[in-house]
Amino acid sequence: MNKSVYLLLFDTLSTIGSGVFTFTCSFYILQQTGSGVIFGVYLAM
């Protein structure tokens, strides 16, 4: 395959992984604090 295809695939997967990680961290904060405001602020960052 072409190197640019690999790079595009890696970029897409890393973006998805980063979004999942951010949501997981913010959901953990919500579970620990019980505050929807902190959850929303963290997601907005």
Protein Blocks (a to p, Z undefined) as FASTA:
>chain_A
ZZklmmmmmmmmmmmmmmmmmmmmmmmmmmmnopaklmmmmmmZZ
